[in-house]
Amino acid sequence: MILRVGLTGGIASGKSTVARTLAGLGCVVIDADAVVARLYQPGEPGYEALTHAYGRDIVRPDGEIDRAKVASIAFVDDQSAKKLNDLIHPLVIGEEERIITAEAQRFPDRDRIVVVEATLLLESGGKKRYDRIVVVDSEPHLQFDRAVRRGMDRQDAERRSARQMSRAERRRQADYIIENNGDIRTLEVETMRVYEKLRADLEAKKKSAAGGPAAPPIRRPKT
């Protein structure tokens, strides 16, 4: 039995730290950014789709896709962002499904929690594809400070954030919220708390599938 979990949050909210913690606890973690990076490689379908849509100007001299240039095009306005999302998102979903199917076939008798980490998970309609949605939330000024420390221009970070779902709407759609306004240790503790809830959800899903008591509704009160 597999419990599908969508993990998302705003820019520099702490998603990757949460994903690493969940992986350390035994979850299978799929990094959507890593999936996109593979799809952008020469010969891959994402590479073909992008060069067809935007031309060879987005290709670096070494033949690789210039992701910074693609981002500068995609985050100009909502229409540009939608165009990129419509090109790449179906390919990402297909790759995620391939990974999950392979995992299920590899260990058919093993129960596990599969976590897909993606920034635009909710914006792309991901809510309906997962059993649970986990949102990592942080105060905006902390997010932008982290983004700058990672080398991103603050205005660029703010512009990208403005193109994403609002913080309030993300929180509204979450089943579980992990607050990240403190130190790493606090974030890890919060993540472990939510992990235990996900384990309980997996057990409930198993019982329901076996004809036992019904599992709780997919949409749950956020905690």
N, C-alpha and C positions, 0 to 999 in steps of 0.2 A: 504494500500500500504506500502511495506517495501523497504527501501533503504539499501542495504547490503554494509557495509564498512569494508575493511580490514585495520587494524592498525598495523604497524610494525616499526622496527627500530633496530639498533645495540644494543649490550649489554649495559645495564645501560644508555640508551639514553633518558629515561624519558617516555617511553610508558605507564607505570602504572599510572603516574601522569596525563597524557593526558586522559587515560581511565576513571579515577575517575572524572575528570572535565566533560567529556562528559556524564557520568552517572548522574552527578548532574544537567546537562542541559536537562535530560529526555531521553537520548539514552538508549537502551537496550545493555548492554555490556556483551560479553561472553569472559571470560579469558581462553585462550587455556591451560595455565599452570594448572589452576584449573580443567579443563576437564581431562587433563592427570593424575593429582593426583587421580581423582576418578577412572579412568581406571586402575590405578596401584593397587587398593585395592584388597585384596584377594577375589577370586570368580568373579572378573570382567574380561572381555576379554583381557585387556591389561596385567593384571597379568599373565594370562595363556599363552599369546603369549611370554612374556619376559622370564618366567621360562622355557618354552619349548626351546627357542632359546639359552639362556645363562646358564641354569642350576640353581640349588638351591644356588649357591654361591652368587647370588645377593639378596638373602632373608636374612633379619636381624633375630636375635633370636626371636623377637616378631612377626615374620611372615609377616612383611611389606617389600615391595621392598626397597632396599637401593638405593635411587636415585643418591647419590654421586658415588656409585660404577658403576651404569649403565652409568653415565656421563663419568666416567674415561675410560670406555670401548668404548663408542660411539665416543669420541673426539680424539681417537688415530690417525685416518686418515680418508680420505674421504669415503673409502669403509665401514669402521665401522659405520660412521655417516649415510650413506645411508641405511645400514642394519636396524638400529634402526628406521629410518624414515619410511622405507617400512613396518615395523611391526606395528608401532603405528599410523602413519598419517591417514590411511583409517578409523581407529576407531574414531579418533578425528573428522574427517569430518562428520562421521555418527552421532556422538553425537551433533555436532553443528547444523546439519540439524534437528535433533529431537527437539532441544531447539527452533529453529526459527519457525518450524512448530507448536509447542505447543503455542508459543507466538501469532502467527497469528490466530490460532483457538480460543484462549482465548479472544482476542479482535479483532474480524473480521472487525470491522468498524473503527479501530483506525490506523492512519498513524504513522509510527515510523521509526527511524533510528536504525538499528541493527549493532553494532560494534563488530568485532571479533579481539581481541588483541592476536597476536602471533608473536614470534621472527622469526620463519622460514617460515612465511606466503608466501613470494615470492619464496623462495627456493623450496617449496613443490608444486609449480604451482598454488598458490592461486589467482593470478591475474585474471584469467578467471572466478573465482567464485564470484567476487564482482563487484558492480556497481562503486565503487570508492576505490582507494588505498591511504591511508594517511601514510606518513613516518615521524617519529620523528627523526630528525638528530642532531648530536652533534659532536663537535670536538673530535677526538679519545682520546687525553690526558685527557679531561674532563670525558669521559666515563670510562676510566680505573681508574681514581681517585675516581669516585663514586663507582665503583665495589669494590675497596679496602676498602673504608669506610664501605661498607656493609658486609665486612668480607671475600671477595673472594681474593685468591692469585692473584697477578697481572699477573704472567706468565700464570696462568690458564685462566684468563680473556682474555689475548692476544691470547692464543691458541684457545679458543672458537670463538673469533672474526674472526680469520683467517679462520675458517671453514664455516663462514657465507658469504653471498653474499657481494661483495665489496660495499663500501659506494657509489661510483660513480654509480654503477648499480642500487642500491636501489633508489637513487635519480632520475635516468633516468626513472624508472618504476612508480614513484609516480604520482598521480593526484594532490595531495596537499602535501606540505612539511611544517612541523612545526619545526622551528629552536629552539634548546634548548641549548643555550650557555650563558644564563644569570641566573636570579633568578626565583623562583617559580612563582611570580606574572607575570613576562614577559611571562613565558610559558603558564600560564592560559589565558592571553590576546590573545596570538597566537592561542591557542586552540579554544577560543570563535570565533575568526575570521574565522577559518576553519569550525566551526560548522554552522555558518550562510551560508556559501557556500554549505554545505551539505543539509541544509534545502531548499535552492533554487533548488538543484538537485532533492530532493524528490518531490517538487512541479512540476518540469518539467517532472519528470517520471509519476506523476499522470495525468497531462494534456495529455501526449502522450498516456497513456493507455486509456484515455477517448475519444480519437480521436481528440484531440486538436493539437496545433502546436507540431511538433516533438521535443523530448527532445534532448539536446546536445549530441554529441557522448560520449560514455562511457569513452574513453581515452581523457582527457582534458589537456590543458596546465597546468603545475604545478605552484602553487603560494605559 
